[in-house]
Amino acid sequence: MRTTVTLDADAERLLRNAMHSRRRSFKQALNDAIRAGLGAKSKAKDRPRFVVRARPMGLRAGIDPTSLNKLVDELEVDAILAKGRRGPRG
């Protein structure tokens, strides 16, 4: 079937990269991309569903796991300050 397709700039770039890396024509690369994109949905149904099994973190009472990044940041700042107090030779 012959048709006109208008591609977004990023989609064209991806298609041109696929053409170059796989040494395919525009037609072959476009057909491969369409088959892969539209065929991926049917293949996903064949796979078993991914399940995340939660488990307790074993944190002590009073520790908020959502603020652990803050703790890491504070420890990093403390390490940098301690290094600065020791002088340039460490």
PDB file as gemmi writes it, atoms N, CA and C in Angstrom:
CRYST1    1.000    1.000    1.000  90.00  90.00  90.00 P 1                      
ATOM      1  N   MET A   1       0.849  -1.170   0.000  1.00  0.00           N  
ATOM      2  CA  MET A   1       0.000   0.000   0.000  1.00  0.00           C  
ATOM      3  C   MET A   1       0.900   1.240   0.000  1.00  0.00           C  
ATOM      4  N   ARG A   2       0.571   2.194  -0.784  1.00  0.00           N  
ATOM      5  CA  ARG A   2       1.347   3.416  -0.873  1.00  0.00           C  
ATOM      6  C   ARG A   2       0.575   4.513  -0.140  1.00  0.00           C  
ATOM      7  N   THR A   3       1.271   5.237   0.761  1.00  0.00           N  
ATOM      8  CA  THR A   3       0.621   6.299   1.525  1.00  0.00           C  
ATOM      9  C   THR A   3       1.641   7.364   1.891  1.00  0.00           C  
ATOM     10  N   THR A   4       1.161   8.491   2.351  1.00  0.00           N  
ATOM     11  CA  THR A   4       2.028   9.573   2.821  1.00  0.00           C  
ATOM     12  C   THR A   4       1.992   9.575   4.343  1.00  0.00           C  
ATOM     13  N   VAL A   5       3.166   9.627   4.939  1.00  0.00           N  
ATOM     14  CA  VAL A   5       3.273   9.625   6.395  1.00  0.00           C  
ATOM     15  C   VAL A   5       4.012  10.891   6.822  1.00  0.00           C  
ATOM     16  N   THR A   6       3.462  11.596   7.797  1.00  0.00           N  
ATOM     17  CA  THR A   6       4.138  12.759   8.363  1.00  0.00           C  
ATOM     18  C   THR A   6       4.696  12.359   9.722  1.00  0.00           C  
ATOM     19  N   LEU A   7       6.017  12.422   9.843  1.00  0.00           N  
ATOM     20  CA  LEU A   7       6.685  11.992  11.076  1.00  0.00           C  
ATOM     21  C   LEU A   7       7.109  13.204  11.896  1.00  0.00           C  
ATOM     22  N   ASP A   8       7.038  13.072  13.206  1.00  0.00           N  
ATOM     23  CA  ASP A   8       7.626  14.077  14.094  1.00  0.00           C  
ATOM     24  C   ASP A   8       9.138  14.006  13.937  1.00  0.00           C  
ATOM     25  N   ALA A   9       9.814  15.075  14.297  1.00  0.00           N  
ATOM     26  CA  ALA A   9      11.275  15.150  14.119  1.00  0.00           C  
ATOM     27  C   ALA A   9      11.997  14.039  14.882  1.00  0.00           C  
ATOM     28  N   ASP A  10      11.555  13.760  16.120  1.00  0.00           N  
ATOM     29  CA  ASP A  10      12.234  12.714  16.897  1.00  0.00           C  
ATOM     30  C   ASP A  10      11.985  11.334  16.308  1.00  0.00           C  
ATOM     31  N   ALA A  11      10.774  11.096  15.777  1.00  0.00           N  
ATOM     32  CA  ALA A  11      10.466   9.799  15.166  1.00  0.00           C  
ATOM     33  C   ALA A  11      11.277   9.617  13.885  1.00  0.00           C  
ATOM     34  N   GLU A  12      11.430  10.685  13.125  1.00  0.00           N  
ATOM     35  CA  GLU A  12      12.230  10.603  11.905  1.00  0.00           C  
ATOM     36  C   GLU A  12      13.684  10.282  12.247  1.00  0.00           C  
ATOM     37  N   ARG A  13      14.198  10.945  13.287  1.00  0.00           N  
ATOM     38  CA  ARG A  13      15.582  10.704  13.704  1.00  0.00           C  
ATOM     39  C   ARG A  13      15.775   9.240  14.105  1.00  0.00           C  
ATOM     40  N   LEU A  14      14.821   8.701  14.856  1.00  0.00           N  
ATOM     41  CA  LEU A  14      14.906   7.293  15.262  1.00  0.00           C  
ATOM     42  C   LEU A  14      14.871   6.367  14.044  1.00  0.00           C  
ATOM     43  N   LEU A  15      14.002   6.685  13.108  1.00  0.00           N  
ATOM     44  CA  LEU A  15      13.878   5.869  11.905  1.00  0.00           C  
ATOM     45  C   LEU A  15      15.148   5.937  11.067  1.00  0.00           C  
ATOM     46  N   ARG A  16      15.683   7.141  10.903  1.00  0.00           N  
ATOM     47  CA  ARG A  16      16.933   7.297  10.127  1.00  0.00           C  
ATOM     48  C   ARG A  16      18.090   6.553  10.809  1.00  0.00           C  
ATOM     49  N   ASN A  17      18.151   6.606  12.150  1.00  0.00           N  
ATOM     50  CA  ASN A  17      19.191   5.865  12.878  1.00  0.00           C  
ATOM     51  C   ASN A  17      19.036   4.365  12.659  1.00  0.00           C  
ATOM     52  N   ALA A  18      17.791   3.879  12.674  1.00  0.00           N  
ATOM     53  CA  ALA A  18      17.546   2.458  12.438  1.00  0.00           C  
ATOM     54  C   ALA A  18      17.940   2.074  11.018  1.00  0.00           C  
ATOM     55  N   MET A  19      17.638   2.942  10.057  1.00  0.00           N  
ATOM     56  CA  MET A  19      18.016   2.683   8.665  1.00  0.00           C  
ATOM     57  C   MET A  19      19.530   2.538   8.546  1.00  0.00           C  
ATOM     58  N   HIS A  20      20.227   3.455   9.177  1.00  0.00           N  
ATOM     59  CA  HIS A  20      21.686   3.456   9.078  1.00  0.00           C  
ATOM     60  C   HIS A  20      22.309   2.257   9.802  1.00  0.00           C  
ATOM     61  N   SER A  21      21.891   2.024  11.038  1.00  0.00           N  
ATOM     62  CA  SER A  21      22.523   0.966  11.829  1.00  0.00           C  
ATOM     63  C   SER A  21      22.183  -0.434  11.320  1.00  0.00           C  
ATOM     64  N   ARG A  22      20.995  -0.611  10.743  1.00  0.00           N  
ATOM     65  CA  ARG A  22      20.584  -1.937  10.266  1.00  0.00           C  
ATOM     66  C   ARG A  22      20.744  -2.090   8.755  1.00  0.00           C  
ATOM     67  N   ARG A  23      21.223  -1.022   8.112  1.00  0.00           N  
ATOM     68  CA  ARG A  23      21.420  -1.017   6.660  1.00  0.00           C  
ATOM     69  C   ARG A  23      20.149  -1.447   5.935  1.00  0.00           C  
ATOM     70  N   ARG A  24      19.070  -0.738   6.249  1.00  0.00           N  
ATOM     71  CA  ARG A  24      17.761  -1.007   5.653  1.00  0.00           C  
ATOM     72  C   ARG A  24      17.285   0.227   4.896  1.00  0.00           C  
ATOM     73  N   SER A  25      16.352  -0.006   3.993  1.00  0.00           N  
ATOM     74  CA  SER A  25      15.730   1.119   3.296  1.00  0.00           C  
ATOM     75  C   SER A  25      14.720   1.780   4.231  1.00  0.00           C  
ATOM     76  N   PHE A  26      14.257   2.959   3.814  1.00  0.00           N  
ATOM     77  CA  PHE A  26      13.248   3.663   4.602  1.00  0.00           C  
ATOM     78  C   PHE A  26      12.023   2.784   4.776  1.00  0.00           C  
ATOM     79  N   LYS A  27      11.567   2.177   3.691  1.00  0.00           N  
ATOM     80  CA  LYS A  27      10.376   1.321   3.723  1.00  0.00           C  
ATOM     81  C   LYS A  27      10.559   0.152   4.692  1.00  0.00           C  
ATOM     82  N   GLN A  28      11.694  -0.532   4.613  1.00  0.00           N  
ATOM     83  CA  GLN A  28      11.946  -1.681   5.496  1.00  0.00           C  
ATOM     84  C   GLN A  28      12.012  -1.242   6.960  1.00  0.00           C  
ATOM     85  N   ALA A  29      12.712  -0.139   7.229  1.00  0.00           N  
ATOM     86  CA  ALA A  29      12.860   0.334   8.603  1.00  0.00           C  
ATOM     87  C   ALA A  29      11.504   0.746   9.174  1.00  0.00           C  
ATOM     88  N   LEU A  30      10.695   1.432   8.373  1.00  0.00           N  
ATOM     89  CA  LEU A  30       9.371   1.851   8.835  1.00  0.00           C  
ATOM     90  C   LEU A  30       8.475   0.644   9.097  1.00  0.00           C  
ATOM     91  N   ASN A  31       8.463  -0.312   8.187  1.00  0.00           N  
ATOM     92  CA  ASN A  31       7.654  -1.517   8.387  1.00  0.00           C  
ATOM     93  C   ASN A  31       8.114  -2.308   9.614  1.00  0.00           C  
ATOM     94  N   ASP A  32       9.422  -2.427   9.817  1.00  0.00           N  
ATOM     95  CA  ASP A  32       9.942  -3.125  10.998  1.00  0.00           C  
ATOM     96  C   ASP A  32       9.508  -2.423  12.283  1.00  0.00           C  
ATOM     97  N   ALA A  33       9.585  -1.078  12.267  1.00  0.00           N  
ATOM     98  CA  ALA A  33       9.215  -0.306  13.453  1.00  0.00           C  
ATOM     99  C   ALA A  33       7.726  -0.460  13.757  1.00  0.00           C  
ATOM    100  N   ILE A  34       6.899  -0.425  12.731  1.00  0.00           N  
ATOM    101  CA  ILE A  34       5.453  -0.587  12.940  1.00  0.00           C  
ATOM    102  C   ILE A  34       5.144  -1.974  13.462  1.00  0.00           C  
ATOM    103  N   ARG A  35       5.756  -2.989  12.861  1.00  0.00           N  
ATOM    104  CA  ARG A  35       5.519  -4.364  13.332  1.00  0.00           C  
ATOM    105  C   ARG A  35       5.958  -4.538  14.783  1.00  0.00           C  
ATOM    106  N   ALA A  36       7.132  -3.982  15.118  1.00  0.00           N  
ATOM    107  CA  ALA A  36       7.640  -4.114  16.485  1.00  0.00           C  
ATOM    108  C   ALA A  36       6.739  -3.380  17.474  1.00  0.00           C  
ATOM    109  N   GLY A  37       6.313  -2.185  17.108  1.00  0.00           N  
ATOM    110  CA  GLY A  37       5.479  -1.386  18.008  1.00  0.00           C  
ATOM    111  C   GLY A  37       4.094  -1.955  18.190  1.00  0.00           C  
ATOM    112  N   LEU A  38       3.469  -2.339  17.117  1.00  0.00           N  
ATOM    113  CA  LEU A  38       2.104  -2.853  17.212  1.00  0.00           C  
ATOM    114  C   LEU A  38       2.070  -4.312  17.629  1.00  0.00           C  
ATOM    115  N   GLY A  39       3.109  -5.049  17.297  1.00  0.00           N  
ATOM    116  CA  GLY A  39       3.171  -6.458  17.680  1.00  0.00           C  
ATOM    117  C   GLY A  39       3.562  -6.652  19.125  1.00  0.00           C  
ATOM    118  N   ALA A  40       4.191  -5.650  19.732  1.00  0.00           N  
ATOM    119  CA  ALA A  40       4.656  -5.771  21.121  1.00  0.00           C  
ATOM    120  C   ALA A  40       3.494  -5.954  22.076  1.00  0.00           C  
ATOM    121  N   LYS A  41       2.333  -5.368  21.759  1.00  0.00           N  
ATOM    122  CA  LYS A  41       1.187  -5.476  22.652  1.00  0.00           C  
ATOM    123  C   LYS A  41       0.684  -6.908  22.728  1.00  0.00           C  
ATOM    124  N   SER A  42       0.685  -7.608  21.621  1.00  0.00           N  
ATOM    125  CA  SER A  42       0.192  -8.980  21.651  1.00  0.00           C  
ATOM    126  C   SER A  42       1.180  -9.915  22.351  1.00  0.00           C  
ATOM    127  N   LYS A  43       2.480  -9.633  22.240  1.00  0.00           N  
ATOM    128  CA  LYS A  43       3.483 -10.456  22.904  1.00  0.00           C  
ATOM    129  C   LYS A  43       3.459 -10.270  24.413  1.00  0.00           C  
ATOM    130  N   ALA A  44       3.125  -9.072  24.867  1.00  0.00           N  
ATOM    131  CA  ALA A  44       3.105  -8.783  26.307  1.00  0.00           C  
ATOM    132  C   ALA A  44       2.066  -9.645  27.018  1.00  0.00           C  
ATOM    133  N   LYS A  45       1.007 -10.009  26.341  1.00  0.00           N  
ATOM    134  CA  LYS A  45      -0.035 -10.825  26.954  1.00  0.00           C  
ATOM    135  C   LYS A  45       0.453 -12.248  27.224  1.00  0.00           C  
ATOM    136  N   ASP A  46       1.428 -12.696  26.450  1.00  0.00           N  
ATOM    137  CA  ASP A  46       1.936 -14.056  26.605  1.00  0.00           C  
ATOM    138  C   ASP A  46       2.825 -14.209  27.835  1.00  0.00           C  
ATOM    139  N   ARG A  47       3.403 -13.118  28.289  1.00  0.00           N  
ATOM    140  CA  ARG A  47       4.321 -13.184  29.430  1.00  0.00           C  
ATOM    141  C   ARG A  47       3.548 -13.234  30.744  1.00  0.00           C  
ATOM    142  N   PRO A  48       4.119 -13.922  31.735  1.00  0.00           N  
ATOM    143  CA  PRO A  48       3.457 -13.907  33.050  1.00  0.00           C  
ATOM    144  C   PRO A  48       3.545 -12.507  33.660  1.00  0.00           C  
ATOM    145  N   ARG A  49       2.560 -12.154  34.433  1.00  0.00           N  
ATOM    146  CA  ARG A  49       2.503 -10.842  35.053  1.00  0.00           C  
ATOM    147  C   ARG A  49       3.624 -10.698  36.083  1.00  0.00           C  
ATOM    148  N   PHE A  50       4.291  -9.543  36.069  1.00  0.00           N  
ATOM    149  CA  PHE A  50       5.367  -9.283  37.019  1.00  0.00           C  
ATOM    150  C   PHE A  50       4.753  -8.849  38.340  1.00  0.00           C  
ATOM    151  N   VAL A  51       5.164  -9.507  39.409  1.00  0.00           N  
ATOM    152  CA  VAL A  51       4.623  -9.208  40.731  1.00  0.00           C  
ATOM    153  C   VAL A  51       5.760  -8.806  41.651  1.00  0.00           C  
ATOM    154  N   VAL A  52       5.587  -7.700  42.350  1.00  0.00           N  
ATOM    155  CA  VAL A  52       6.571  -7.244  43.331  1.00  0.00           C  
ATOM    156  C   VAL A  52       6.146  -7.804  44.684  1.00  0.00           C  
ATOM    157  N   ARG A  53       7.046  -8.519  45.297  1.00  0.00           N  
ATOM    158  CA  ARG A  53       6.749  -9.075  46.612  1.00  0.00           C  
ATOM    159  C   ARG A  53       7.375  -8.166  47.668  1.00  0.00           C  
ATOM    160  N   ALA A  54       6.532  -7.467  48.383  1.00  0.00           N  
ATOM    161  CA  ALA A  54       7.009  -6.545  49.411  1.00  0.00           C  
ATOM    162  C   ALA A  54       7.457  -7.324  50.635  1.00  0.00           C  
ATOM    163  N   ARG A  55       8.423  -6.785  51.304  1.00  0.00           N  
ATOM    164  CA  ARG A  55       8.874  -7.401  52.546  1.00  0.00           C  
ATOM    165  C   ARG A  55       9.270  -6.293  53.509  1.00  0.00           C  
ATOM    166  N   PRO A  56       9.217  -6.572  54.799  1.00  0.00           N  
ATOM    167  CA  PRO A  56       9.547  -5.529  55.772  1.00  0.00           C  
ATOM    168  C   PRO A  56      11.021  -5.135  55.672  1.00  0.00           C  
ATOM    169  N   MET A  57      11.281  -3.835  55.877  1.00  0.00           N  
ATOM    170  CA  MET A  57      12.647  -3.331  55.802  1.00  0.00           C  
ATOM    171  C   MET A  57      13.419  -3.554  57.095  1.00  0.00           C  
ATOM    172  N   GLY A  58      12.719  -3.843  58.166  1.00  0.00           N  
ATOM    173  CA  GLY A  58      13.387  -4.082  59.430  1.00  0.00           C  
ATOM    174  C   GLY A  58      13.910  -2.821  60.089  1.00  0.00           C  
ATOM    175  N   LEU A  59      13.286  -1.682  59.827  1.00  0.00           N  
ATOM    176  CA  LEU A  59      13.718  -0.430  60.434  1.00  0.00           C  
ATOM    177  C   LEU A  59      13.213  -0.325  61.856  1.00  0.00           C  
ATOM    178  N   ARG A  60      13.978   0.347  62.661  1.00  0.00           N  
ATOM    179  CA  ARG A  60      13.558   0.584  64.036  1.00  0.00           C  
ATOM    180  C   ARG A  60      12.378   1.542  64.068  1.00  0.00           C  
ATOM    181  N   ALA A  61      11.610   1.452  65.131  1.00  0.00           N  
ATOM    182  CA  ALA A  61      10.463   2.343  65.282  1.00  0.00           C  
ATOM    183  C   ALA A  61      10.938   3.793  65.309  1.00  0.00           C  
ATOM    184  N   GLY A  62      10.215   4.666  64.629  1.00  0.00           N  
ATOM    185  CA  GLY A  62      10.563   6.078  64.604  1.00  0.00           C  
ATOM    186  C   GLY A  62      11.403   6.485  63.411  1.00  0.00           C  
ATOM    187  N   ILE A  63      11.888   5.538  62.611  1.00  0.00           N  
ATOM    188  CA  ILE A  63      12.671   5.871  61.420  1.00  0.00           C  
ATOM    189  C   ILE A  63      11.725   5.955  60.238  1.00  0.00           C  
ATOM    190  N   ASP A  64      11.734   7.115  59.596  1.00  0.00           N  
ATOM    191  CA  ASP A  64      10.870   7.340  58.443  1.00  0.00           C  
ATOM    192  C   ASP A  64      11.650   6.986  57.173  1.00  0.00           C  
ATOM    193  N   PRO A  65      11.279   5.911  56.469  1.00  0.00           N  
ATOM    194  CA  PRO A  65      12.045   5.511  55.288  1.00  0.00           C  
ATOM    195  C   PRO A  65      12.004   6.537  54.161  1.00  0.00           C  
ATOM    196  N   THR A  66      11.010   7.418  54.161  1.00  0.00           N  
ATOM    197  CA  THR A  66      10.930   8.429  53.105  1.00  0.00           C  
ATOM    198  C   THR A  66      11.940   9.547  53.314  1.00  0.00           C  
ATOM    199  N   SER A  67      12.543   9.634  54.486  1.00  0.00           N  
ATOM    200  CA  SER A  67      13.509  10.700  54.732  1.00  0.00           C  
ATOM    201  C   SER A  67      14.947  10.179  54.777  1.00  0.00           C  
ATOM    202  N   LEU A  68      15.184   8.977  54.279  1.00  0.00           N  
ATOM    203  CA  LEU A  68      16.544   8.435  54.294  1.00  0.00           C  
ATOM    204  C   LEU A  68      17.475   9.230  53.368  1.00  0.00           C  
ATOM    205  N   ASN A  69      16.936   9.788  52.284  1.00  0.00           N  
ATOM    206  CA  ASN A  69      17.775  10.616  51.409  1.00  0.00           C  
ATOM    207  C   ASN A  69      18.278  11.847  52.128  1.00  0.00           C  
ATOM    208  N   LYS A  70      17.456  12.401  53.006  1.00  0.00           N  
ATOM    209  CA  LYS A  70      17.890  13.565  53.791  1.00  0.00           C  
ATOM    210  C   LYS A  70      19.067  13.183  54.685  1.00  0.00           C  
ATOM    211  N   LEU A  71      18.991  12.000  55.276  1.00  0.00           N  
ATOM    212  CA  LEU A  71      20.068  11.522  56.134  1.00  0.00           C  
ATOM    213  C   LEU A  71      21.359  11.362  55.336  1.00  0.00           C  
ATOM    214  N   VAL A  72      21.258  10.800  54.154  1.00  0.00           N  
ATOM    215  CA  VAL A  72      22.443  10.637  53.304  1.00  0.00           C  
ATOM    216  C   VAL A  72      23.036  12.000  52.967  1.00  0.00           C  
ATOM    217  N   ASP A  73      22.180  12.967  52.624  1.00  0.00           N  
ATOM    218  CA  ASP A  73      22.660  14.318  52.319  1.00  0.00           C  
ATOM    219  C   ASP A  73      23.387  14.930  53.519  1.00  0.00           C  
ATOM    220  N   GLU A  74      22.819  14.781  54.707  1.00  0.00           N  
ATOM    221  CA  GLU A  74      23.442  15.332  55.914  1.00  0.00           C  
ATOM    222  C   GLU A  74      24.789  14.678  56.182  1.00  0.00           C  
ATOM    223  N   LEU A  75      24.875  13.366  56.012  1.00  0.00           N  
ATOM    224  CA  LEU A  75      26.142  12.666  56.227  1.00  0.00           C  
ATOM    225  C   LEU A  75      27.193  13.110  55.210  1.00  0.00           C  
ATOM    226  N   GLU A  76      26.765  13.351  53.972  1.00  0.00           N  
ATOM    227  CA  GLU A  76      27.690  13.805  52.945  1.00  0.00           C  
ATOM    228  C   GLU A  76      28.215  15.198  53.266  1.00  0.00           C  
ATOM    229  N   VAL A  77      27.340  16.078  53.709  1.00  0.00           N  
ATOM    230  CA  VAL A  77      27.756  17.431  54.087  1.00  0.00           C  
ATOM    231  C   VAL A  77      28.721  17.365  55.262  1.00  0.00           C  
ATOM    232  N   ASP A  78      28.410  16.539  56.272  1.00  0.00           N  
ATOM    233  CA  ASP A  78      29.306  16.386  57.419  1.00  0.00           C  
ATOM    234  C   ASP A  78      30.681  15.898  56.981  1.00  0.00           C  
ATOM    235  N   ALA A  79      30.731  14.962  56.047  1.00  0.00           N  
ATOM    236  CA  ALA A  79      32.013  14.428  55.564  1.00  0.00           C  
ATOM    237  C   ALA A  79      32.805  15.507  54.840  1.00  0.00           C  
ATOM    238  N   ILE A  80      32.124  16.317  54.037  1.00  0.00           N  
ATOM    239  CA  ILE A  80      32.806  17.390  53.308  1.00  0.00           C  
ATOM    240  C   ILE A  80      33.345  18.434  54.273  1.00  0.00           C  
ATOM    241  N   LEU A  81      32.545  18.797  55.278  1.00  0.00           N  
ATOM    242  CA  LEU A  81      32.995  19.780  56.265  1.00  0.00           C  
ATOM    243  C   LEU A  81      34.168  19.248  57.071  1.00  0.00           C  
ATOM    244  N   ALA A  82      34.109  17.976  57.435  1.00  0.00           N  
ATOM    245  CA  ALA A  82      35.209  17.386  58.201  1.00  0.00           C  
ATOM    246  C   ALA A  82      36.492  17.371  57.372  1.00  0.00           C  
ATOM    247  N   LYS A  83      36.354  17.097  56.103  1.00  0.00           N  
ATOM    248  CA  LYS A  83      37.515  17.078  55.223  1.00  0.00           C  
ATOM    249  C   LYS A  83      38.112  18.486  55.107  1.00  0.00           C  
ATOM    250  N   GLY A  84      37.254  19.498  55.060  1.00  0.00           N  
ATOM    251  CA  GLY A  84      37.705  20.883  54.962  1.00  0.00           C  
ATOM    252  C   GLY A  84      38.419  21.338  56.213  1.00  0.00           C  
ATOM    253  N   ARG A  85      38.017  20.846  57.375  1.00  0.00           N  
ATOM    254  CA  ARG A  85      38.652  21.230  58.642  1.00  0.00           C  
ATOM    255  C   ARG A  85      40.048  20.630  58.766  1.00  0.00           C  
ATOM    256  N   ARG A  86      40.254  19.474  58.119  1.00  0.00           N  
ATOM    257  CA  ARG A  86      41.553  18.820  58.189  1.00  0.00           C  
ATOM    258  C   ARG A  86      42.603  19.523  57.344  1.00  0.00           C  
ATOM    259  N   GLY A  87      42.156  20.340  56.409  1.00  0.00           N  
ATOM    260  CA  GLY A  87      43.111  21.039  55.552  1.00  0.00           C  
ATOM    261  C   GLY A  87      43.223  20.372  54.211  1.00  0.00           C  
ATOM    262  N   PRO A  88      44.003  20.977  53.312  1.00  0.00           N  
ATOM    263  CA  PRO A  88      44.093  20.473  51.940  1.00  0.00           C  
ATOM    264  C   PRO A  88      44.815  19.135  51.828  1.00  0.00           C  
ATOM    265  N   ARG A  89      45.621  18.777  52.816  1.00  0.00           N  
ATOM    266  CA  ARG A  89      46.363  17.514  52.729  1.00  0.00           C  
ATOM    267  C   ARG A  89      45.542  16.341  53.224  1.00  0.00           C  
ATOM    268  N   GLY A  90      44.411  16.553  53.904  1.00  0.00           N  
ATOM    269  CA  GLY A  90      43.524  15.507  54.345  1.00  0.00           C  
ATOM    270  C   GLY A  90      44.022  14.844  55.546  1.00  0.00           C  
TER     271      GLY A  90                                                      
END                                                                             
